[in-house]
Amino acid sequence: MSGLRPDTLMIYNTGSLNELAPGVLTLNQHFENNGYQIWASGKIYHHRIDYQVQWGENWVIPETAEQGRGYLSQEAIKIVEDYDAYYREQRGGPGGGRGPAYESPDVPDNAYHDGMMTDLAIDQLAEYKSSDKPFFMAVGYKKPHLPFNAPKKYWDLYNVNEIEMADNPYIPKDVSQYFNYNFGELRNYAGIPKGREPFSDTLSRVLKHGYYACVSYIDAQIGRLLEGLKENGLEGNTIVILWGDHGWKLGEHGMWCKHTQFELDSHVPLLLKVPGQKGLVKTDAFVEFVDIYPTLCELAGLKLPGHLQGRSFAPLVEDPGRPWKEGAITVWPLNRNDPERVVMGYAIQTDRYRYTEWIKGNTGELMARDLFDHEVDPDENVNISNLPENADLIDRLSGMLDRGKGWRTIQADLN
């Protein structure tokens, strides 16, 4: 939403945009400044202050009966209450509204946040139908984020006994220590094994079942939203872009959640619909989140602000096979809140390889490398960075990474 690279913004420290770059011209502000009506709901920014600054009264909060982190069943709500009490007693603080990692009550779609938000968005589209001004709508679906809560009918789409387990439930061979992750994001939920206790296949299947149910639930909401565009006569002149903010592990490498530099954590869906586009096309070109801002500006005919660090991929709509970026970069820090211990992971994904360099934040020292060859090892089970025969390859990939991350030393004028 800022158009800035992670290192420029330091957004990986999870500070608010208002704190990190209070003067930056955001995507939604740029459209608003060019005469667009703006409306938002759900998770677009991460902090309440950003919602207030960016959207004001145009940010709408769905009202539901959910409690804690989105629970409806009485069983789950009781667990939330007990878990909060446990956290206060044992750890001196609240449990953050966490309860079980999943629930499946027999409720309508709009009993949950994402379904109610879709209702609100469709109502807003009906208002835009009679307006002579263009609109910029941001709908931030939460699922399939934890907890895996979705109406029962979406759980019923899958047979838990037919859900397959990951076929690589182990740490990759010769991988660096910086891939060691204990997925605390999931372990903090009630009923999930603590410490480093492994998950049983039974629990793993239920968790994957919940993840699948949430994906199908959101798929249905997106379908409803697109149908709302059509029913209100807005489909023919509305750009639609859909993307997710991160990937997810479901038992691969014996891990869950995100927070690593595996390709699974950063490979996300990205779909773009442009008025007048002929047919469905797919491209293998590399694009990055930072490219979304300039892409939407170009497609809408808006001038590109000077601070943008991405590249519009609008040309791929007409020619999806044209030459494009040599790779895409992912940034992930370890110990991000400790300047003395932080280690930055910089990875570049090419058409064949995923290469990561781990850099000590306060000294710039190269701590480790990891290299996976997706042609022979698509699941990233063997790190081959230490093989002598790959020395020239690593030099080439390291050079590509340096060229791609040259923006690390560029501090945009945010004010």
Buried (B, 14 or more C-beta within 10 A) or exposed (E): BBBBBBBBBBBBEEBBBBEBBEEBBBBBBBBBEBEBBBBBBBBBBBBEEBBEBBBEEBBBEBEBEBBBBBBBBEEBBEBBBEBBEEBEEEEEEEBEBBBBBBBBBEBEBBBBBBBBBBBBBBEBBEEBEEEEEBBBBBBBBBBBBBBBBBBEBBBEEBEEEEBEBBEBBEBBEEBBEBBEBBBEBBBBBBEBEEEEEEBEEEBBBBBBBBBBBBBBBBEBBBEBBBEBBEEBEBBEEBBBEBEBEBBBBBBBBBBBBBBBBBBBBBBEEBEBBBEEEEEEEEBEBBBBBBBBBBBBBBBBEBEBBEBBBBBBBBBBBEEBEEEBBEBBBBBBBBEBEEEEEBBBBBBBBBEEBBBBBBBBBEEEEEBBBBBBBBEEBEBBBBBBBBEEEBEEBBEEBBEBBEEBBEBBEEEBEBE
